[in-house]
């Protein structure tokens, strides 16, 4: 179901029971299995669509793909996915769903270690220099 601004449902206070097709991997995404009343990303590739300005408001006109770029752990220990819009760069955070692809989640979580922002072969040298400063 498509929404326009006049008849948009406010998902901040209402469950989102819609099925959608992922714009990235083509998977049909259903609310069943998410573990909550809000399915807001693909459980396979973790991509989303930029539809909200604020979570659940469906007020954004962007509509571009939101790429899963990171994960973080909330105070209560719950994991959340950080999405970045490929068109406008907006960042958002969405709780991990119960049926999310665990391999994809772990690959995103491990990315900083697998692809550090500096040459790994220099770690010993950097450590030595830091020890000399003490």
GUFIKOL-75420 format. One record per atom (N, C-alpha, C, O): residue in one letter; z, x, y. Coordinates in steps of 0.001 Angstrom, whole numbers, plus 500000, padded with zeros to 6 digits. Layout:
REM residues N
AZXY
...
END
This chain:
REM residues 134
X500000500845498830
X500000500000500000
X500000500894501238
X500809501815501346
X499100500621502159
X499064501381503405
X499881500645504448
X499962499417504449
X500476501410505324
X501283500827506390
X500641501159507720
X500095502246507908
X500713500214508639
X500375500550510009
X501627500324510834
X502620499801510328
X501590500708512076
X502797500684512901
X503379499269513051
X504593499120513188
X502530498232513026
X503018496874513243
X503804496319512061
X504802495623512248
X503351496630510826
X504025496041509673
X504677497086508777
X504916496840507595
X504962498245509342
X505561499329508557
X506972498967508122
X507763498431508899
X507268499269506875
X508620499092506357
X509436500302506776
X508959501435506715
X510653500062507196
X511555501148507570
X512292501580506310
X513190500879505843
X511914502740505754
X512503503216504518
X513830503935504740
X514403504474503794
X514325503949505972
X515649504511506210
X516715503604505601
X517767504069505164
X516425502298505581
X517401501330505085
X516883500499503918
X517601499638503410
X515653500741503486
X515055499986502390
X514542500940501329
X514056502023501655
X514644500554500055
X514114501427498998
X512594501514499071
X511924500553499449
X512072502647498715
X510619502861498668
X510198502742497204
X510459503638496401
X509556501650496870
X509169501393495484
X507661501537495282
X507124501057494284
X506984502185496206
X505534502332496124
X505120503438495164
X505824504434494998
X503978503249494542
X503327504268493740
X502251504884494615
X501592504180495380
X502065506215494505
X501011506870495288
X500362507957494446
X500928508419493455
X499175508354494856
X498467509446494203
X498638510694495050
X498370510672496251
X499083511787494432
X499290513046495151
X497968513552495711
X496969513617494995
X497965513914496999
X496769514434497653
X496418515845497196
X495306516313497444
X497350516533496529
X497115517916496107
X496684517992494653
X495624518542494353
X497490517449493742
X497192517607492309
X496609516364491658
X496165516426490512
X496600515226492366
X496010514004491843
X496907513196490926
X496470512175490396
X498128513610490721
X499048512883489839
X499432511542490449
X499618511437491661
X499549510529489618
X500061509240490063
X501576509346490063
X502184509623489029
X502184509127491214
X503627509289491397
X504270507915491522
X503903507120492387
X505230507649490651
X505932506368490647
X507393506601491005
X507906507707490829
X508071505561491510
X509481505732491877
X510391505911490669
X511474506483490798
X509975505435489499
X510792505577488303
X510964507055487974
X510011507831488044
X512171507432487620
X512446508808487235
X512927509690488365
X513400510798488116
X512818509226489617
X513211510049490761
X514723510205490865
X515210511192491417
X515464509239490340
X516917509314490421
X517464508781491732
X518659508905492003
X516603508191492547
X517042507577493806
X516069506459494154
X515112506200493424
X516324505809495264
X515433504731495710
X514266505235496547
X513502504435497086
X514119506555496664
X513096507089497560
X512296508201496891
X512797509311496715
X511067507907496524
X510145508931496000
X509337509395497205
X508532508632497739
X509541510632497637
X508837511098498837
X508000512345498602
X507450512902499552
X507893512794497355
X507033513938497059
X506602513867495599
X507195513147494795
X505573514616495278
X505040514648493921
X505990515423493016
X506370516544493357
X506388514861491869
X507289515587490980
X506599516732490237
X507269517582489651
X505278516758490259
X504535517808489566
X504361519048490440
X504806520133490067
X503715518896491605
X503434520057492465
X504387520143493658
X504354521122494405
X505232519131493842
X506256519046494885
X505693518844496286
X506445518898497259
X504390518612496411
X503790518362497718
X504153516970498208
X504482516082497421
X504088516801499505
X504386515529500141
X503273515222501141
X502290515958501229
X503428514157501875
X502472513783502917
X503256513550504194
X504319512931504167
X502744514037505302
X503429513904506590
X503256512479507114
X502264512163507772
X504237511624506812
X504191510232507250
X505348509869508175
X505299508843508854
X506392510704508208
X507590510386508997
X507777511361510157
X507479512550510047
X508276510828511271
X508798511688512339
X510264511976512041
X510723513112512166
X510991510937511646
X512369511026511173
X512352510467509758
X511571509557509481
X513178510974508857
X513120510531507461
X513113509010507304
X514043508323507726
X512041508501506687
X511921507084506374
X511310506203507431
X511113505014507179
X510990506736508637
X510510505852509702
X509015505525509627
X508571504571510267
X508246506274508880
X506791506095508720
X506072506039510077
X505083505322510228
X506565506786511046
X506043506744512407
X505054507861512729
X504485507865513820
X504833508798511825
X503927509904512119
X502478509499511904
X502147508802510945
X501629509943512808
X500191509718512678
X499487510898512025
X498275510843511814
X500210511962511700
X499604513187511189
X498915512961509847
X497699513122509743
X499675512590508820
X499107512288507512
X498646513476506686
X498057513290505622
X498900514688507149
X498443515880506413
X499388516197505258
X500456515598505130
X498982517138504430
X499789517570503291
X500988518370503778
X500876519232504650
X502137518059503188
X503360518824503420
X503546519706502188
X503758519207501083
X503465521015502386
X503568521982501300
X505027522359501067
X505774522601502015
X505427522407499795
X506778522852499445
X506823524368499622
X506138525100498908
X507632524838500578
X507663526275500884
X508989526944500555
X509083528171500569
X510005526159500262
X511301526743499956
X512264525713499417
X511980524516499415
X513401526186498961
X514487525314498532
X515776525824499162
X515879526999499515
X516741524954499299
X518059525337499782
X519089524461499091
X518746523424498523
X520342524872499137
X521412524153498478
X522326523557499546
X522866524268500393
X522484522246499485
X523344521543500438
X524822521799500121
X525153522328499061
X525707521417501051
X527152521639500886
X527678521087499569
X528573521676498964
X527137519973499124
X527621519334497900
X527009519935496633
X527270519448495532
X526196520988496777
X525569521641495636
X524204521084495267
X523519521626494400
X523809520002495925
X522501519401495649
X521379520256496246
X521480520729497378
X520314520444495470
X519163521184495959
X518267520280496797
X518181519074496564
X517605520886497776
X516621520177498592
X515402521072498765
X515503522299498749
X514258520437498930
X512982521144499117
X512662521186500598
X512810520184501298
X512227522333501078
X511755522467502453
X510237522325502416
X509544523074501727
X509735521347503172
X508297521118503276
X507817521528504672
X508531521365505661
X506590522064504728
X505958522392506015
X504597521728506052
X503815521850505109
X504310521022507143
X503021520351507306
X501928521390507505
X502050522284508343
X500856521262506726
X499745522211506820
X498948522042508106
X498232522963508499
X499047520900508772
X498305520672510012
X499134521034511243
X498697521833512072
X500323520453511365
X501080520617512613
X502291521546512486
X502903521899513494
X502641521944511263
X503741522884511071
X505130522287511034
X506101523029510883
X505268520961511166
X506603520336511137
X507299520666509825
X506686520643508757
X508587520973509919
X509415521241508751
X510265520019508441
X510719519320509346
X510476519768507157
X511378518692506750
X512092519112505479
X511672520044504793
X513170518417505178
X513952518689503984
X514062517402503181
X514389516345503721
X513787517502501887
X513876516344500996
X514677516728499764
X514472517802499198
X515581515864499350
X516384516148498161
X515477516277496954
X514437515624496866
X515881517120496034
X515162517302494783
X515325516019493969
X516418515458493895
X514237515563493363
X514283514365492521
X514624514761491085
X514395515896490669
X515167513816490346
X515618514076488977
X514486514546488070
X514727515304487130
X513261514111488334
X512135514455487457
X511216515527488046
X510084515686487590
X511690516260489049
X510871517329489632
X510631518443488620
X511479518728487774
X509481519057488722
X509053520137487842
X510007521331488016
X509983521983489060
X510847521628487007
X511827522710487161
X511185524088487279
X511741524967487937
X510031524294486659
X509344525594486758
X508841525798488183
X508958526895488730
X508286524757488783
X507800524847490168
X508977525076491125
X508879525881492051
X510087524366490898
X511273524564491745
X511769526006491677
X512054526617492707
X511870526545490473
X512351527915490318
X511362528933490888
X511775529958491431
X510070528659490768
X509096529606491329
X509197529651492850
X509018530710493451
X509482528514493473
X509673528484494928
X510977529197495296
X511022529958496263
X512037528946494519
X513328529586494791
X513251531101494634
X513922531831495363
X512446531577493696
X512345533010493412
X511344533747494308
X511294534977494294
X510555533014495078
X509507533636495895
X510011534767496786
X509341535796496871
X511170534630497463
X511630535747498306
X511925537028497513
X511772538132498034
X512347536873496251
X512609538053495430
X511320538617494837
X511172539832494702
X510395537735494487
X509134538173493889
X508177538745494938
X507360539615494634
X508284538249496171
X507409538694497256
X508244539049498487
X508170538357499502
X509045540128498404
X509918540464499543
X509102540855500775
X507957541291500657
X509700540695501955
X508995540976503203
X508915542464503550
X508575542828504675
X509230543316502579
X509191544762502785
X508809545397501450
X508963544769500403
X508313546629501474
X507954547302500220
X509188547604499369
X510086548317499815
X509237547075498168
X510385547237497277
X510658548705496974
X511812549099496804
X509618549505496907
X509806550918496566
X510612551673497627
X511034552806497392
X510826551059498780
X511599551707499841
X513081551318499828
X513837551773500687
X513509550494498882
X514902550035498861
X515878551208498724
X516891551250499423
X515585552152497840
X516489553304497676
X516609554088498972
X517705554486499368
X515491554306499624
X515489555054500884
X516262554307501971
X517041554909502709
X516044552999502064
X516748552183503062
X518250552210502786
X519049552347503712
X518638552080501506
X520059552119501130
X520681553457501490
X521799553509502003
X519961554537501225
X520470555865501547
X520688556008503052
X521718556527503484
X519725555552503848
X519852555643505300
X521020554809505809
X521733555234506718
X521220553644505243
X522341552799505665
X523670553436505303
X524629553352506071
X523735554074504137
X524977554767503717
X525288555929504644
X526457556213504905
X524273556598505142
X524480557752506050
X525036557298507395
X525733558057508068
X524726556045507793
X525200555515509085
X526688555194509052
X527300555065510113
X527284555062507891
X528691554655507785
X529628555750508191
X530844555565508158
END
